Amino acid sequence: RLPAINVGLRQRGRLCAANVRSVEAGVEAIVDAVVEALKPEVRDALAALENPYGDGRASERIARVLRELPDRQTLLMKRPMPV
């Protein structure tokens, strides 16, 4: 819920949250974006920001799935295909 600034074109077309502002890679554009990001009303507007990337618990879910997988040897064993 903090303002963020993407500088340049590298992130163009990617999903981003409402707190992200993309600007050209020029001094004036960057300074203007920083000045805007530092305004209290900008920070206040981000208080109810929804994260477009999920709930922040993906690593916990991934770790759980990995813990529950069969052992490596079992995973490597091929099974006959049904006919």
PDB file with SEQRES, HELIX, SHEET and CRYST1 records, atoms N, CA, C and O in Angstrom:
SEQRES   1 A   83  ARG LEU PRO ALA ILE ASN VAL GLY LEU ARG GLN ARG GLY          
SEQRES   2 A   83  ARG LEU CYS ALA ALA ASN VAL ARG SER VAL GLU ALA GLY          
SEQRES   3 A   83  VAL GLU ALA ILE VAL ASP ALA VAL VAL GLU ALA LEU LYS          
SEQRES   4 A   83  PRO GLU VAL ARG ASP ALA LEU ALA ALA LEU GLU ASN PRO          
SEQRES   5 A   83  TYR GLY ASP GLY ARG ALA SER GLU ARG ILE ALA ARG VAL          
SEQRES   6 A   83  LEU ARG GLU LEU PRO ASP ARG GLN THR LEU LEU MET LYS          
SEQRES   7 A   83  ARG PRO MET PRO VAL                                          
HELIX    1 AA1 VAL A   27  ALA A   37  1                                  11    
HELIX    2 AA2 PRO A   40  ALA A   45  1                                   6    
HELIX    3 AA3 ALA A   58  GLU A   68  1                                  11    
HELIX    4 AA4 ARG A   72  LEU A   76  1                                   5    
SHEET    1 AA1 2 ALA A   4  VAL A   7  0                                        
SHEET    2 AA1 2 VAL A  20  VAL A  23  1                                        
CRYST1    1.000    1.000    1.000  90.00  90.00  90.00 P 1           1          
ATOM      1  N   ARG A   1       0.813  -1.193   0.000  1.00  0.00           N  
ATOM      2  CA  ARG A   1       0.000   0.000   0.000  1.00  0.00           C  
ATOM      3  C   ARG A   1       0.862   1.266   0.000  1.00  0.00           C  
ATOM      4  O   ARG A   1       0.498   2.297   0.565  1.00  0.00           O  
ATOM      5  N   LEU A   2       2.009   1.146  -0.651  1.00  0.00           N  
ATOM      6  CA  LEU A   2       2.892   2.283  -0.840  1.00  0.00           C  
ATOM      7  C   LEU A   2       2.942   2.639  -2.319  1.00  0.00           C  
ATOM      8  O   LEU A   2       2.814   1.757  -3.168  1.00  0.00           O  
ATOM      9  N   PRO A   3       3.124   3.908  -2.641  1.00  0.00           N  
ATOM     10  CA  PRO A   3       3.285   4.271  -4.046  1.00  0.00           C  
ATOM     11  C   PRO A   3       4.546   3.621  -4.610  1.00  0.00           C  
ATOM     12  O   PRO A   3       5.557   3.497  -3.920  1.00  0.00           O  
ATOM     13  N   ALA A   4       4.471   3.214  -5.861  1.00  0.00           N  
ATOM     14  CA  ALA A   4       5.626   2.629  -6.545  1.00  0.00           C  
ATOM     15  C   ALA A   4       5.715   3.232  -7.940  1.00  0.00           C  
ATOM     16  O   ALA A   4       4.708   3.613  -8.536  1.00  0.00           O  
ATOM     17  N   ILE A   5       6.935   3.311  -8.443  1.00  0.00           N  
ATOM     18  CA  ILE A   5       7.152   3.909  -9.761  1.00  0.00           C  
ATOM     19  C   ILE A   5       7.958   2.949 -10.619  1.00  0.00           C  
ATOM     20  O   ILE A   5       9.060   2.543 -10.248  1.00  0.00           O  
ATOM     21  N   ASN A   6       7.405   2.590 -11.766  1.00  0.00           N  
ATOM     22  CA  ASN A   6       8.141   1.819 -12.774  1.00  0.00           C  
ATOM     23  C   ASN A   6       8.749   2.816 -13.738  1.00  0.00           C  
ATOM     24  O   ASN A   6       8.049   3.657 -14.302  1.00  0.00           O  
ATOM     25  N   VAL A   7      10.054   2.718 -13.923  1.00  0.00           N  
ATOM     26  CA  VAL A   7      10.748   3.636 -14.820  1.00  0.00           C  
ATOM     27  C   VAL A   7      11.110   2.898 -16.098  1.00  0.00           C  
ATOM     28  O   VAL A   7      11.748   1.846 -16.057  1.00  0.00           O  
ATOM     29  N   GLY A   8      10.704   3.446 -17.222  1.00  0.00           N  
ATOM     30  CA  GLY A   8      11.033   2.852 -18.510  1.00  0.00           C  
ATOM     31  C   GLY A   8       9.965   1.889 -18.984  1.00  0.00           C  
ATOM     32  O   GLY A   8       8.874   1.819 -18.418  1.00  0.00           O  
ATOM     33  N   LEU A   9      10.294   1.148 -20.031  1.00  0.00           N  
ATOM     34  CA  LEU A   9       9.312   0.309 -20.725  1.00  0.00           C  
ATOM     35  C   LEU A   9       9.322  -1.155 -20.303  1.00  0.00           C  
ATOM     36  O   LEU A   9       8.450  -1.913 -20.730  1.00  0.00           O  
ATOM     37  N   ARG A  10      10.268  -1.575 -19.489  1.00  0.00           N  
ATOM     38  CA  ARG A  10      10.445  -3.002 -19.197  1.00  0.00           C  
ATOM     39  C   ARG A  10       9.183  -3.695 -18.675  1.00  0.00           C  
ATOM     40  O   ARG A  10       8.951  -4.858 -19.003  1.00  0.00           O  
ATOM     41  N   GLN A  11       8.369  -3.016 -17.879  1.00  0.00           N  
ATOM     42  CA  GLN A  11       7.182  -3.634 -17.276  1.00  0.00           C  
ATOM     43  C   GLN A  11       5.900  -3.392 -18.089  1.00  0.00           C  
ATOM     44  O   GLN A  11       4.813  -3.793 -17.673  1.00  0.00           O  
ATOM     45  N   ARG A  12       6.032  -2.744 -19.232  1.00  0.00           N  
ATOM     46  CA  ARG A  12       4.847  -2.426 -20.043  1.00  0.00           C  
ATOM     47  C   ARG A  12       4.060  -3.693 -20.369  1.00  0.00           C  
ATOM     48  O   ARG A  12       4.629  -4.708 -20.771  1.00  0.00           O  
ATOM     49  N   GLY A  13       2.749  -3.614 -20.188  1.00  0.00           N  
ATOM     50  CA  GLY A  13       1.872  -4.727 -20.519  1.00  0.00           C  
ATOM     51  C   GLY A  13       1.703  -5.752 -19.410  1.00  0.00           C  
ATOM     52  O   GLY A  13       0.900  -6.676 -19.542  1.00  0.00           O  
ATOM     53  N   ARG A  14       2.445  -5.603 -18.321  1.00  0.00           N  
ATOM     54  CA  ARG A  14       2.322  -6.553 -17.215  1.00  0.00           C  
ATOM     55  C   ARG A  14       1.273  -6.083 -16.218  1.00  0.00           C  
ATOM     56  O   ARG A  14       1.003  -4.890 -16.080  1.00  0.00           O  
ATOM     57  N   LEU A  15       0.696  -7.051 -15.533  1.00  0.00           N  
ATOM     58  CA  LEU A  15      -0.263  -6.749 -14.480  1.00  0.00           C  
ATOM     59  C   LEU A  15       0.428  -5.936 -13.395  1.00  0.00           C  
ATOM     60  O   LEU A  15       1.555  -6.243 -13.007  1.00  0.00           O  
ATOM     61  N   CYS A  16      -0.240  -4.906 -12.908  1.00  0.00           N  
ATOM     62  CA  CYS A  16       0.313  -4.143 -11.788  1.00  0.00           C  
ATOM     63  C   CYS A  16      -0.838  -3.615 -10.936  1.00  0.00           C  
ATOM     64  O   CYS A  16      -1.963  -3.442 -11.403  1.00  0.00           O  
ATOM     65  N   ALA A  17      -0.515  -3.368  -9.687  1.00  0.00           N  
ATOM     66  CA  ALA A  17      -1.508  -2.864  -8.747  1.00  0.00           C  
ATOM     67  C   ALA A  17      -1.747  -1.373  -9.001  1.00  0.00           C  
ATOM     68  O   ALA A  17      -0.996  -0.726  -9.732  1.00  0.00           O  
ATOM     69  N   ALA A  18      -2.784  -0.852  -8.396  1.00  0.00           N  
ATOM     70  CA  ALA A  18      -3.153   0.551  -8.579  1.00  0.00           C  
ATOM     71  C   ALA A  18      -2.139   1.516  -7.960  1.00  0.00           C  
ATOM     72  O   ALA A  18      -2.184   2.715  -8.235  1.00  0.00           O  
ATOM     73  N   ASN A  19      -1.237   1.013  -7.136  1.00  0.00           N  
ATOM     74  CA  ASN A  19      -0.244   1.887  -6.524  1.00  0.00           C  
ATOM     75  C   ASN A  19       0.959   2.134  -7.433  1.00  0.00           C  
ATOM     76  O   ASN A  19       1.845   2.915  -7.087  1.00  0.00           O  
ATOM     77  N   VAL A  20       0.996   1.479  -8.582  1.00  0.00           N  
ATOM     78  CA  VAL A  20       2.140   1.573  -9.477  1.00  0.00           C  
ATOM     79  C   VAL A  20       1.871   2.597 -10.573  1.00  0.00           C  
ATOM     80  O   VAL A  20       0.844   2.566 -11.250  1.00  0.00           O  
ATOM     81  N   ARG A  21       2.826   3.498 -10.722  1.00  0.00           N  
ATOM     82  CA  ARG A  21       2.756   4.481 -11.802  1.00  0.00           C  
ATOM     83  C   ARG A  21       3.944   4.243 -12.717  1.00  0.00           C  
ATOM     84  O   ARG A  21       5.078   4.156 -12.245  1.00  0.00           O  
ATOM     85  N   SER A  22       3.708   4.136 -14.001  1.00  0.00           N  
ATOM     86  CA  SER A  22       4.783   3.930 -14.976  1.00  0.00           C  
ATOM     87  C   SER A  22       5.116   5.259 -15.635  1.00  0.00           C  
ATOM     88  O   SER A  22       4.231   6.007 -16.049  1.00  0.00           O  
ATOM     89  N   VAL A  23       6.418   5.537 -15.722  1.00  0.00           N  
ATOM     90  CA  VAL A  23       6.866   6.795 -16.324  1.00  0.00           C  
ATOM     91  C   VAL A  23       8.016   6.514 -17.287  1.00  0.00           C  
ATOM     92  O   VAL A  23       8.671   5.475 -17.219  1.00  0.00           O  
ATOM     93  N   GLU A  24       8.236   7.456 -18.171  1.00  0.00           N  
ATOM     94  CA  GLU A  24       9.362   7.363 -19.096  1.00  0.00           C  
ATOM     95  C   GLU A  24      10.668   7.474 -18.321  1.00  0.00           C  
ATOM     96  O   GLU A  24      10.692   7.965 -17.192  1.00  0.00           O  
ATOM     97  N   ALA A  25      11.736   7.019 -18.929  1.00  0.00           N  
ATOM     98  CA  ALA A  25      13.047   7.045 -18.278  1.00  0.00           C  
ATOM     99  C   ALA A  25      13.726   8.397 -18.489  1.00  0.00           C  
ATOM    100  O   ALA A  25      14.822   8.472 -19.045  1.00  0.00           O  
ATOM    101  N   GLY A  26      13.071   9.448 -18.046  1.00  0.00           N  
ATOM    102  CA  GLY A  26      13.633  10.783 -18.126  1.00  0.00           C  
ATOM    103  C   GLY A  26      13.594  11.448 -16.759  1.00  0.00           C  
ATOM    104  O   GLY A  26      12.704  11.171 -15.954  1.00  0.00           O  
ATOM    105  N   VAL A  27      14.544  12.313 -16.500  1.00  0.00           N  
ATOM    106  CA  VAL A  27      14.660  12.947 -15.189  1.00  0.00           C  
ATOM    107  C   VAL A  27      13.372  13.660 -14.790  1.00  0.00           C  
ATOM    108  O   VAL A  27      12.895  13.485 -13.669  1.00  0.00           O  
ATOM    109  N   GLU A  28      12.812  14.445 -15.671  1.00  0.00           N  
ATOM    110  CA  GLU A  28      11.614  15.228 -15.337  1.00  0.00           C  
ATOM    111  C   GLU A  28      10.431  14.310 -14.999  1.00  0.00           C  
ATOM    112  O   GLU A  28       9.716  14.559 -14.029  1.00  0.00           O  
ATOM    113  N   ALA A  29      10.227  13.273 -15.778  1.00  0.00           N  
ATOM    114  CA  ALA A  29       9.114  12.349 -15.525  1.00  0.00           C  
ATOM    115  C   ALA A  29       9.291  11.634 -14.191  1.00  0.00           C  
ATOM    116  O   ALA A  29       8.326  11.444 -13.451  1.00  0.00           O  
ATOM    117  N   ILE A  30      10.519  11.240 -13.887  1.00  0.00           N  
ATOM    118  CA  ILE A  30      10.788  10.537 -12.628  1.00  0.00           C  
ATOM    119  C   ILE A  30      10.572  11.462 -11.441  1.00  0.00           C  
ATOM    120  O   ILE A  30       9.932  11.077 -10.463  1.00  0.00           O  
ATOM    121  N   VAL A  31      11.101  12.683 -11.519  1.00  0.00           N  
ATOM    122  CA  VAL A  31      10.934  13.648 -10.425  1.00  0.00           C  
ATOM    123  C   VAL A  31       9.459  13.946 -10.209  1.00  0.00           C  
ATOM    124  O   VAL A  31       8.996  13.964  -9.068  1.00  0.00           O  
ATOM    125  N   ASP A  32       8.714  14.180 -11.284  1.00  0.00           N  
ATOM    126  CA  ASP A  32       7.274  14.454 -11.160  1.00  0.00           C  
ATOM    127  C   ASP A  32       6.549  13.291 -10.481  1.00  0.00           C  
ATOM    128  O   ASP A  32       5.677  13.508  -9.639  1.00  0.00           O  
ATOM    129  N   ALA A  33       6.905  12.065 -10.842  1.00  0.00           N  
ATOM    130  CA  ALA A  33       6.261  10.891 -10.250  1.00  0.00           C  
ATOM    131  C   ALA A  33       6.587  10.766  -8.772  1.00  0.00           C  
ATOM    132  O   ALA A  33       5.713  10.414  -7.979  1.00  0.00           O  
ATOM    133  N   VAL A  34       7.818  11.044  -8.388  1.00  0.00           N  
ATOM    134  CA  VAL A  34       8.213  10.982  -6.973  1.00  0.00           C  
ATOM    135  C   VAL A  34       7.487  12.051  -6.177  1.00  0.00           C  
ATOM    136  O   VAL A  34       6.980  11.778  -5.088  1.00  0.00           O  
ATOM    137  N   VAL A  35       7.431  13.261  -6.706  1.00  0.00           N  
ATOM    138  CA  VAL A  35       6.720  14.346  -6.020  1.00  0.00           C  
ATOM    139  C   VAL A  35       5.259  13.965  -5.813  1.00  0.00           C  
ATOM    140  O   VAL A  35       4.710  14.179  -4.732  1.00  0.00           O  
ATOM    141  N   GLU A  36       4.628  13.404  -6.835  1.00  0.00           N  
ATOM    142  CA  GLU A  36       3.231  12.972  -6.739  1.00  0.00           C  
ATOM    143  C   GLU A  36       3.084  11.861  -5.697  1.00  0.00           C  
ATOM    144  O   GLU A  36       2.160  11.888  -4.884  1.00  0.00           O  
ATOM    145  N   ALA A  37       3.996  10.883  -5.721  1.00  0.00           N  
ATOM    146  CA  ALA A  37       3.923   9.742  -4.797  1.00  0.00           C  
ATOM    147  C   ALA A  37       4.065  10.165  -3.341  1.00  0.00           C  
ATOM    148  O   ALA A  37       3.560   9.484  -2.448  1.00  0.00           O  
ATOM    149  N   LEU A  38       4.741  11.269  -3.094  1.00  0.00           N  
ATOM    150  CA  LEU A  38       4.959  11.729  -1.721  1.00  0.00           C  
ATOM    151  C   LEU A  38       3.792  12.530  -1.142  1.00  0.00           C  
ATOM    152  O   LEU A  38       3.812  12.885   0.036  1.00  0.00           O  
ATOM    153  N   LYS A  39       2.794  12.813  -1.945  1.00  0.00           N  
ATOM    154  CA  LYS A  39       1.639  13.570  -1.461  1.00  0.00           C  
ATOM    155  C   LYS A  39       0.799  12.705  -0.526  1.00  0.00           C  
ATOM    156  O   LYS A  39       0.513  11.549  -0.838  1.00  0.00           O  
ATOM    157  N   PRO A  40       0.404  13.260   0.619  1.00  0.00           N  
ATOM    158  CA  PRO A  40      -0.388  12.490   1.588  1.00  0.00           C  
ATOM    159  C   PRO A  40      -1.687  11.932   0.995  1.00  0.00           C  
ATOM    160  O   PRO A  40      -2.090  10.822   1.343  1.00  0.00           O  
ATOM    161  N   GLU A  41      -2.330  12.667   0.127  1.00  0.00           N  
ATOM    162  CA  GLU A  41      -3.596  12.189  -0.439  1.00  0.00           C  
ATOM    163  C   GLU A  41      -3.393  10.959  -1.330  1.00  0.00           C  
ATOM    164  O   GLU A  41      -4.297  10.135  -1.471  1.00  0.00           O  
ATOM    165  N   VAL A  42      -2.215  10.841  -1.926  1.00  0.00           N  
ATOM    166  CA  VAL A  42      -1.911   9.653  -2.732  1.00  0.00           C  
ATOM    167  C   VAL A  42      -1.791   8.452  -1.811  1.00  0.00           C  
ATOM    168  O   VAL A  42      -2.364   7.398  -2.086  1.00  0.00           O  
ATOM    169  N   ARG A  43      -1.046   8.603  -0.712  1.00  0.00           N  
ATOM    170  CA  ARG A  43      -0.916   7.509   0.267  1.00  0.00           C  
ATOM    171  C   ARG A  43      -2.274   7.139   0.849  1.00  0.00           C  
ATOM    172  O   ARG A  43      -2.586   5.957   0.993  1.00  0.00           O  
ATOM    173  N   ASP A  44      -3.086   8.143   1.186  1.00  0.00           N  
ATOM    174  CA  ASP A  44      -4.408   7.885   1.760  1.00  0.00           C  
ATOM    175  C   ASP A  44      -5.286   7.098   0.787  1.00  0.00           C  
ATOM    176  O   ASP A  44      -6.048   6.224   1.202  1.00  0.00           O  
ATOM    177  N   ALA A  45      -5.179   7.408  -0.503  1.00  0.00           N  
ATOM    178  CA  ALA A  45      -5.997   6.737  -1.511  1.00  0.00           C  
ATOM    179  C   ALA A  45      -5.626   5.263  -1.654  1.00  0.00           C  
ATOM    180  O   ALA A  45      -6.408   4.477  -2.189  1.00  0.00           O  
ATOM    181  N   LEU A  46      -4.444   4.885  -1.182  1.00  0.00           N  
ATOM    182  CA  LEU A  46      -3.994   3.496  -1.314  1.00  0.00           C  
ATOM    183  C   LEU A  46      -4.375   2.626  -0.121  1.00  0.00           C  
ATOM    184  O   LEU A  46      -4.059   1.436  -0.099  1.00  0.00           O  
ATOM    185  N   ALA A  47      -5.045   3.200   0.862  1.00  0.00           N  
ATOM    186  CA  ALA A  47      -5.386   2.466   2.083  1.00  0.00           C  
ATOM    187  C   ALA A  47      -6.247   1.229   1.797  1.00  0.00           C  
ATOM    188  O   ALA A  47      -6.115   0.215   2.482  1.00  0.00           O  
ATOM    189  N   ALA A  48      -7.108   1.305   0.812  1.00  0.00           N  
ATOM    190  CA  ALA A  48      -8.004   0.182   0.511  1.00  0.00           C  
ATOM    191  C   ALA A  48      -7.543  -0.600  -0.716  1.00  0.00           C  
ATOM    192  O   ALA A  48      -8.335  -1.322  -1.322  1.00  0.00           O  
ATOM    193  N   LEU A  49      -6.287  -0.463  -1.081  1.00  0.00           N  
ATOM    194  CA  LEU A  49      -5.746  -1.116  -2.268  1.00  0.00           C  
ATOM    195  C   LEU A  49      -5.874  -2.635  -2.183  1.00  0.00           C  
ATOM    196  O   LEU A  49      -5.548  -3.239  -1.161  1.00  0.00           O  
ATOM    197  N   GLU A  50      -6.350  -3.240  -3.261  1.00  0.00           N  
ATOM    198  CA  GLU A  50      -6.422  -4.696  -3.344  1.00  0.00           C  
ATOM    199  C   GLU A  50      -5.233  -5.199  -4.144  1.00  0.00           C  
ATOM    200  O   GLU A  50      -4.919  -4.663  -5.206  1.00  0.00           O  
ATOM    201  N   ASN A  51      -4.579  -6.218  -3.636  1.00  0.00           N  
ATOM    202  CA  ASN A  51      -3.407  -6.784  -4.272  1.00  0.00           C  
ATOM    203  C   ASN A  51      -3.840  -7.678  -5.440  1.00  0.00           C  
ATOM    204  O   ASN A  51      -4.548  -8.661  -5.219  1.00  0.00           O  
ATOM    205  N   PRO A  52      -3.435  -7.365  -6.672  1.00  0.00           N  
ATOM    206  CA  PRO A  52      -3.848  -8.189  -7.815  1.00  0.00           C  
ATOM    207  C   PRO A  52      -3.073  -9.502  -7.910  1.00  0.00           C  
ATOM    208  O   PRO A  52      -3.382 -10.340  -8.758  1.00  0.00           O  
ATOM    209  N   TYR A  53      -2.074  -9.692  -7.053  1.00  0.00           N  
ATOM    210  CA  TYR A  53      -1.224 -10.876  -7.118  1.00  0.00           C  
ATOM    211  C   TYR A  53      -1.650 -11.970  -6.156  1.00  0.00           C  
ATOM    212  O   TYR A  53      -0.983 -13.003  -6.081  1.00  0.00           O  
ATOM    213  N   GLY A  54      -2.721 -11.785  -5.427  1.00  0.00           N  
ATOM    214  CA  GLY A  54      -3.166 -12.813  -4.492  1.00  0.00           C  
ATOM    215  C   GLY A  54      -3.084 -12.328  -3.060  1.00  0.00           C  
ATOM    216  O   GLY A  54      -3.005 -11.129  -2.793  1.00  0.00           O  
ATOM    217  N   ASP A  55      -3.105 -13.293  -2.138  1.00  0.00           N  
ATOM    218  CA  ASP A  55      -3.186 -12.943  -0.717  1.00  0.00           C  
ATOM    219  C   ASP A  55      -1.838 -12.956   0.002  1.00  0.00           C  
ATOM    220  O   ASP A  55      -1.794 -12.755   1.216  1.00  0.00           O  
ATOM    221  N   GLY A  56      -0.742 -13.187  -0.716  1.00  0.00           N  
ATOM    222  CA  GLY A  56       0.572 -13.182  -0.097  1.00  0.00           C  
ATOM    223  C   GLY A  56       0.941 -14.485   0.593  1.00  0.00           C  
ATOM    224  O   GLY A  56       1.942 -14.538   1.308  1.00  0.00           O  
ATOM    225  N   ARG A  57       0.156 -15.533   0.394  1.00  0.00           N  
ATOM    226  CA  ARG A  57       0.410 -16.801   1.078  1.00  0.00           C  
ATOM    227  C   ARG A  57       0.763 -17.933   0.113  1.00  0.00           C  
ATOM    228  O   ARG A  57       0.684 -19.108   0.473  1.00  0.00           O  
ATOM    229  N   ALA A  58       1.148 -17.580  -1.101  1.00  0.00           N  
ATOM    230  CA  ALA A  58       1.465 -18.602  -2.104  1.00  0.00           C  
ATOM    231  C   ALA A  58       2.614 -19.490  -1.655  1.00  0.00           C  
ATOM    232  O   ALA A  58       2.561 -20.704  -1.851  1.00  0.00           O  
ATOM    233  N   SER A  59       3.653 -18.913  -1.057  1.00  0.00           N  
ATOM    234  CA  SER A  59       4.804 -19.734  -0.665  1.00  0.00           C  
ATOM    235  C   SER A  59       4.414 -20.784   0.372  1.00  0.00           C  
ATOM    236  O   SER A  59       4.940 -21.897   0.348  1.00  0.00           O  
ATOM    237  N   GLU A  60       3.509 -20.448   1.273  1.00  0.00           N  
ATOM    238  CA  GLU A  60       3.042 -21.427   2.259  1.00  0.00           C  
ATOM    239  C   GLU A  60       2.312 -22.578   1.578  1.00  0.00           C  
ATOM    240  O   GLU A  60       2.515 -23.742   1.923  1.00  0.00           O  
ATOM    241  N   ARG A  61       1.460 -22.246   0.610  1.00  0.00           N  
ATOM    242  CA  ARG A  61       0.716 -23.285  -0.096  1.00  0.00           C  
ATOM    243  C   ARG A  61       1.652 -24.168  -0.922  1.00  0.00           C  
ATOM    244  O   ARG A  61       1.485 -25.387  -0.962  1.00  0.00           O  
ATOM    245  N   ILE A  62       2.626 -23.556  -1.575  1.00  0.00           N  
ATOM    246  CA  ILE A  62       3.591 -24.323  -2.375  1.00  0.00           C  
ATOM    247  C   ILE A  62       4.380 -25.268  -1.467  1.00  0.00           C  
ATOM    248  O   ILE A  62       4.559 -26.440  -1.797  1.00  0.00           O  
ATOM    249  N   ALA A  63       4.850 -24.760  -0.325  1.00  0.00           N  
ATOM    250  CA  ALA A  63       5.620 -25.591   0.614  1.00  0.00           C  
ATOM    251  C   ALA A  63       4.780 -26.773   1.100  1.00  0.00           C  
ATOM    252  O   ALA A  63       5.293 -27.886   1.220  1.00  0.00           O  
ATOM    253  N   ARG A  64       3.508 -26.545   1.378  1.00  0.00           N  
ATOM    254  CA  ARG A  64       2.627 -27.625   1.838  1.00  0.00           C  
ATOM    255  C   ARG A  64       2.492 -28.700   0.763  1.00  0.00           C  
ATOM    256  O   ARG A  64       2.589 -29.891   1.060  1.00  0.00           O  
ATOM    257  N   VAL A  65       2.269 -28.289  -0.472  1.00  0.00           N  
ATOM    258  CA  VAL A  65       2.133 -29.255  -1.568  1.00  0.00           C  
ATOM    259  C   VAL A  65       3.424 -30.051  -1.730  1.00  0.00           C  
ATOM    260  O   VAL A  65       3.380 -31.267  -1.916  1.00  0.00           O  
ATOM    261  N   LEU A  66       4.560 -29.385  -1.662  1.00  0.00           N  
ATOM    262  CA  LEU A  66       5.834 -30.088  -1.807  1.00  0.00           C  
ATOM    263  C   LEU A  66       6.061 -31.079  -0.673  1.00  0.00           C  
ATOM    264  O   LEU A  66       6.587 -32.167  -0.907  1.00  0.00           O  
ATOM    265  N   ARG A  67       5.674 -30.726   0.548  1.00  0.00           N  
ATOM    266  CA  ARG A  67       5.810 -31.643   1.686  1.00  0.00           C  
ATOM    267  C   ARG A  67       4.944 -32.881   1.512  1.00  0.00           C  
ATOM    268  O   ARG A  67       5.313 -33.967   1.957  1.00  0.00           O  
ATOM    269  N   GLU A  68       3.792 -32.721   0.865  1.00  0.00           N  
ATOM    270  CA  GLU A  68       2.841 -33.816   0.733  1.00  0.00           C  
ATOM    271  C   GLU A  68       3.087 -34.699  -0.494  1.00  0.00           C  
ATOM    272  O   GLU A  68       2.405 -35.709  -0.672  1.00  0.00           O  
ATOM    273  N   LEU A  69       4.039 -34.337  -1.327  1.00  0.00           N  
ATOM    274  CA  LEU A  69       4.341 -35.153  -2.503  1.00  0.00           C  
ATOM    275  C   LEU A  69       4.946 -36.486  -2.085  1.00  0.00           C  
ATOM    276  O   LEU A  69       5.593 -36.584  -1.043  1.00  0.00           O  
ATOM    277  N   PRO A  70       4.732 -37.509  -2.902  1.00  0.00           N  
ATOM    278  CA  PRO A  70       5.410 -38.778  -2.627  1.00  0.00           C  
ATOM    279  C   PRO A  70       6.928 -38.576  -2.720  1.00  0.00           C  
ATOM    280  O   PRO A  70       7.391 -37.575  -3.265  1.00  0.00           O  
ATOM    281  N   ASP A  71       7.692 -39.527  -2.187  1.00  0.00           N  
ATOM    282  CA  ASP A  71       9.147 -39.403  -2.236  1.00  0.00           C  
ATOM    283  C   ASP A  71       9.637 -39.454  -3.682  1.00  0.00           C  
ATOM    284  O   ASP A  71       8.911 -39.880  -4.581  1.00  0.00           O  
ATOM    285  N   ARG A  72      10.853 -39.020  -3.888  1.00  0.00           N  
ATOM    286  CA  ARG A  72      11.430 -38.901  -5.228  1.00  0.00           C  
ATOM    287  C   ARG A  72      11.391 -40.226  -5.988  1.00  0.00           C  
ATOM    288  O   ARG A  72      11.030 -40.246  -7.164  1.00  0.00           O  
ATOM    289  N   GLN A  73      11.751 -41.321  -5.342  1.00  0.00           N  
ATOM    290  CA  GLN A  73      11.790 -42.618  -6.011  1.00  0.00           C  
ATOM    291  C   GLN A  73      10.405 -43.006  -6.539  1.00  0.00           C  
ATOM    292  O   GLN A  73      10.280 -43.522  -7.650  1.00  0.00           O  
ATOM    293  N   THR A  74       9.391 -42.761  -5.752  1.00  0.00           N  
ATOM    294  CA  THR A  74       8.020 -43.061  -6.181  1.00  0.00           C  
ATOM    295  C   THR A  74       7.636 -42.203  -7.384  1.00  0.00           C  
ATOM    296  O   THR A  74       7.001 -42.690  -8.319  1.00  0.00           O  
ATOM    297  N   LEU A  75       8.011 -40.958  -7.360  1.00  0.00           N  
ATOM    298  CA  LEU A  75       7.678 -40.063  -8.472  1.00  0.00           C  
ATOM    299  C   LEU A  75       8.380 -40.477  -9.766  1.00  0.00           C  
ATOM    300  O   LEU A  75       7.852 -40.263 -10.857  1.00  0.00           O  
ATOM    301  N   LEU A  76       9.568 -41.068  -9.643  1.00  0.00           N  
ATOM    302  CA  LEU A  76      10.330 -41.432 -10.830  1.00  0.00           C  
ATOM    303  C   LEU A  76       9.881 -42.751 -11.454  1.00  0.00           C  
ATOM    304  O   LEU A  76      10.209 -43.027 -12.608  1.00  0.00           O  
ATOM    305  N   MET A  77       9.146 -43.556 -10.720  1.00  0.00           N  
ATOM    306  CA  MET A  77       8.700 -44.847 -11.228  1.00  0.00           C  
ATOM    307  C   MET A  77       7.583 -44.649 -12.261  1.00  0.00           C  
ATOM    308  O   MET A  77       6.580 -43.986 -12.002  1.00  0.00           O  
ATOM    309  N   LYS A  78       7.791 -45.240 -13.423  1.00  0.00           N  
ATOM    310  CA  LYS A  78       6.784 -45.158 -14.491  1.00  0.00           C  
ATOM    311  C   LYS A  78       5.724 -46.222 -14.264  1.00  0.00           C  
ATOM    312  O   LYS A  78       6.026 -47.329 -13.817  1.00  0.00           O  
ATOM    313  N   ARG A  79       4.497 -45.883 -14.570  1.00  0.00           N  
ATOM    314  CA  ARG A  79       3.397 -46.838 -14.448  1.00  0.00           C  
ATOM    315  C   ARG A  79       2.932 -47.208 -15.845  1.00  0.00           C  
ATOM    316  O   ARG A  79       2.977 -46.376 -16.752  1.00  0.00           O  
ATOM    317  N   PRO A  80       2.479 -48.461 -16.036  1.00  0.00           N  
ATOM    318  CA  PRO A  80       1.965 -48.847 -17.361  1.00  0.00           C  
ATOM    319  C   PRO A  80       0.739 -48.023 -17.708  1.00  0.00           C  
ATOM    320  O   PRO A  80      -0.075 -47.696 -16.844  1.00  0.00           O  
ATOM    321  N   MET A  81       0.623 -47.695 -18.974  1.00  0.00           N  
ATOM    322  CA  MET A  81      -0.536 -46.947 -19.463  1.00  0.00           C  
ATOM    323  C   MET A  81      -1.702 -47.907 -19.621  1.00  0.00           C  
ATOM    324  O   MET A  81      -1.502 -49.034 -20.073  1.00  0.00           O  
ATOM    325  N   PRO A  82      -2.926 -47.494 -19.262  1.00  0.00           N  
ATOM    326  CA  PRO A  82      -4.093 -48.355 -19.485  1.00  0.00           C  
ATOM    327  C   PRO A  82      -4.316 -48.521 -21.010  1.00  0.00           C  
ATOM    328  O   PRO A  82      -4.046 -47.618 -21.802  1.00  0.00           O  
ATOM    329  N   VAL A  83      -4.806 -49.681 -21.368  1.00  0.00           N  
ATOM    330  CA  VAL A  83      -5.031 -49.958 -22.795  1.00  0.00           C  
ATOM    331  C   VAL A  83      -6.448 -49.641 -23.182  1.00  0.00           C  
ATOM    332  O   VAL A  83      -6.824 -49.810 -24.342  1.00  0.00           O  
TER     333      VAL A  83                                                      
END                                                                             
